[in-house]
Amino acid sequence: MKLPTRLPIANAQRFQRRRGFLKAFATAGAAAAVAIKTKPARANCLDHRVAIAELASVGEGAFVDFEYPTASDVAFLTRLPRAARGGVGPGQRVVAFLRACPHMGCVIRDLKIEDAVLGPCGCHRSRFDLARGGRQIVGRASQDLVQVLLEIDDGVVYATGLAGLPYGHAMEG
């Protein structure tokens, strides 16, 4: 069977409309994927800020524990030996994270300050790189450690929100 080299006019116009639709659909899908990918990782947009500590009182490797975003959530503030993603203050070295492991909510207490590593988690041995925004290094956790977003105002460090979804919290719409 010999295929026609040219499509009849009606079929060609329908083909062009279909092609145009598919191009537009593909372009819109790609744009949506880029928008989702570049959206900040801020899962909980909290409308309150909480004073944590004076910036000058945050020593390298020392923990300042605080409750955020609720009274049942334990977080910590520390100064790392090197710059950190999401860090504030001189050299972007001051960071804060929730202590709850994102895998099953177990409290993580061990900090190896020279490597900026939190963990291992006592339940399933997950470890997290604090200088890389709480990125999981090893273990069963399926997501990174939840980072507390910080800002400094008149020498005081404030918690202003979260980057990530804390274990046991429902997503807010």
C-alpha positions in Angstrom: 0.0 0.0 0.0 1.4 3.3 -1.0 1.1 6.2 1.6 0.1 9.6 0.3 2.9 12.1 0.2 0.6 14.9 1.1 -2.3 15.0 3.5 -5.7 16.2 2.2 -6.3 19.8 3.3 -8.9 18.9 6.0 -6.6 16.3 7.6 -3.6 18.7 7.4 -5.5 21.4 9.3 -6.7 18.9 11.9 -3.1 17.6 12.2 -1.8 21.1 12.8 -4.4 21.8 15.5 -3.5 18.6 17.3 0.2 19.3 17.0 -0.4 22.9 18.3 -2.4 21.5 21.2 0.3 19.0 22.1 3.0 21.6 21.9 1.1 23.9 24.2 0.3 21.1 26.6 4.0 20.0 26.7 5.1 23.6 27.3 2.6 24.2 30.1 3.6 20.9 31.7 7.3 21.8 31.6 6.6 25.3 33.0 4.6 23.7 35.9 7.4 21.3 36.6 9.9 24.1 36.8 7.6 26.2 39.0 7.2 23.2 41.4 10.9 22.4 41.4 11.9 26.0 42.2 9.3 26.6 44.8 10.8 27.1 48.3 10.8 24.1 50.5 8.8 25.9 53.1 6.0 23.4 54.1 4.7 25.2 57.1 4.2 28.9 56.7 3.9 30.0 60.3 2.6 33.5 61.0 4.5 33.9 64.2 8.1 34.3 65.1 9.7 33.2 68.3 12.8 34.7 70.0 15.3 32.0 70.6 18.5 33.6 71.9 21.0 36.5 71.7 23.3 35.8 68.7 26.4 36.5 70.9 25.4 33.8 73.3 25.3 31.0 70.6 28.7 29.3 70.9 30.2 26.9 68.3 28.9 23.4 69.0 26.7 24.5 71.9 23.0 23.7 71.8 20.2 26.2 72.6 17.1 24.1 73.0 13.7 25.7 72.3 10.1 24.7 71.5 8.9 25.4 68.0 6.5 25.4 66.3 4.4 24.0 69.2 5.2 23.3 72.8 5.5 19.6 72.0 8.2 20.1 69.3 11.8 20.3 70.5 14.3 22.2 68.3 17.8 23.3 68.8 20.0 26.2 67.7 23.7 25.9 67.2 26.7 27.6 65.5 28.6 25.3 63.1 32.3 25.5 62.2 31.5 26.4 58.6 28.9 28.1 56.5 25.6 26.3 56.2 22.7 26.3 53.8 19.9 28.3 55.5 22.4 29.7 58.1 22.3 33.2 59.5 24.7 35.5 61.2 28.4 36.1 60.5 29.5 33.5 57.9 25.9 32.0 57.8 27.0 29.5 60.5 24.0 29.7 62.9 21.3 27.1 62.1 18.3 25.5 63.8 16.6 22.2 63.3 13.9 20.1 64.9 15.3 17.2 67.0 12.6 14.7 65.8 13.9 12.3 63.2 11.7 12.5 60.1 11.6 8.7 59.9 9.6 7.9 63.0 9.9 11.0 65.3 12.6 9.7 67.6 14.6 12.5 69.3 18.1 12.9 68.1 20.6 14.2 70.6 24.2 13.5 69.3 26.0 16.3 67.4 29.4 15.8 66.0 30.2 19.5 65.6 33.5 19.2 63.7 31.7 17.4 60.9 28.4 19.3 61.4 26.6 16.0 61.6 23.5 15.3 63.8 22.9 11.6 64.7 22.8 8.8 64.7 19.1 8.6 65.5 18.7 6.1 68.4 15.9 4.3 66.6 17.2 3.5 63.1 20.6 5.2 62.9 19.9 8.0 60.5 22.5 10.8 60.3 22.0 14.3 58.9 24.4 16.9 57.5 23.5 20.2 59.2 25.7 22.3 56.9 23.8 21.1 53.9 20.4 22.0 55.3 19.8 18.8 57.3 20.3 16.5 54.3 20.2 12.8 55.2 23.6 11.1 55.0 22.6 7.5 56.0 19.8 5.7 57.7 16.1 4.9 57.2 14.8 8.4 57.1 13.0 9.1 53.8 13.4 12.9 54.0 15.8 15.5 55.3 15.8 16.9 58.8 13.3 19.7 59.3 15.1 23.0 59.4 13.8 26.0 61.4 14.0 29.2 59.3 15.8 31.9 61.2 16.3 35.7 61.0 18.3 38.1 63.2 16.9 41.4 64.4 18.9 43.6 66.8 21.2 40.8 67.8 18.4 38.4 68.6 17.8 35.2 66.7 14.2 34.4 65.8 12.5 31.3 64.5 10.2 32.3 61.6 9.0 29.1 60.0 10.0 25.6 58.9 11.5 24.1 55.8 10.0 20.6 55.7 7.1 18.7 57.3 7.7 17.7 60.9 7.0 14.1 61.9 3.4 13.7 63.1 2.1 17.0 61.7 -0.6 17.2 59.1 0.1 19.3 56.0 -1.6 22.6 56.1 -3.6 23.7 53.0 
